[in-house]
Amino acid sequence: MNNHAKKYHPGFRGLEYIAETSVPLDKISPLQFNAGEENTFVASYKRLLQITGSDVPYWYLMAVSGAAFRLQIHCNSWRMNSPDILTGFSLTKHLFNAFGVECECEWVCSNPEKIKIAREKILKNIKTGLPSIGLSLDGKAYHGLVIGYTARDKLLAIDYSIPGMPHAVAEKLVWCYHIPTKKKEAMSKDQQFAQTFSLAEKLYTTERERTFHIGFDAYDYWYSTLTNPSHHDPYKDDWLTIERNNGNHWIMLNLIDAKKSSAKFCLEMEKDFPAFASHLQTLAELYTSMTEILQPLLDRRIVRPHKDINPARPWTKYERRKQALALMEVKKLEKAALEEIKKINKST
């Protein structure tokens, strides 16, 4: 235990706990939205690696995991869990394997016995300075890190709810934990490069995975639901309407975040893989163009969350069609990107 132990930390609802933390909080950069790390699992994993001594850029983790190349939408419309890398075509194992971390995935889903078993494993890790990744640590559908425990026997986490501040884990609301078990040899950079584009091709060409549309099929599904006037009434306050409105916004945020990551990866890899420089340059240009098409949808509030949709500020058919047409433009560029990716895969 380090000298950051036994320090008071604010918890939920103004409570204070005497906490034992696995690492000093000043060594962990805050998890926050609108900071260029919208994929909450990848952002949490980045900090897990930092804590274990590896500083890997977010955009690199997004690419190697495949998350930078995946568009996925739940077939029951625009569900908030669509971009989560745990769902549908799961990418977590690729992320852990690439950097030599073995872990156990524990779906606890509010089951008291499963929570107890997972808690024991998590506490054992914390006492050796190793955090675990949890989904819904504050009762919301985002990932974060379990980094300590309290004198009141509460697990302590950091996530997107209060950037830079720990809070007590809402254990009965947690869905899943990823608990590291041991470190092994990481993949070489060549292997990570090969995995990146192998996954990218699969994610482009797979149409469905369980209850999710993937790749080009997801673009078509998103277009068809946006242009269908009977799809849903965006002004209702029932849970499904709220989920769909927020989901449409959240999927778009994550898609733009993914395109920025893929463009950055391709640009950065040109110097490390000169044999593929022309393909990588073309890909970087394509992904940058995709971002330039999609970003104005957010900047001009054409795509926005449920709280900003109401009769006084309606989400019009015109706006929905504008979004749909932009997605079709991006789909054309994605097809061109796939051809470049295939060329890289033939030579790796």
ABEGO torsion letter per residue (X at the ends): XBAABGBBBBBBGGBBBBBBBABBAAABBBBBBGAGBABAAAAAAAAAAAAAGBBBBAAAAAAAAGAAABBBBBAAEBBAAAABAABEBBAAAAAAAAAGBBBBBBBAGGBAAAAAAAAAAAAAAAAAGBBBBBBGAAGBABBBBBABBBAAGBBBBBBAABBGBBBBBBAAABABBBBBABBBBBBBAAAAAAAAAAAAAAAAABABBEABBBEAAAAAAAAAAAABAAABBAABABAAAAAAAAAAAAAAAAAAAAAAAAAAAAAAAAAABAAAAAAAAAAAAAAAAAAAAAAAAAAAGABBBAAABBAABBBBAAAAAAAAAAAAAAAAAAAAAAAAAAAAAAAX
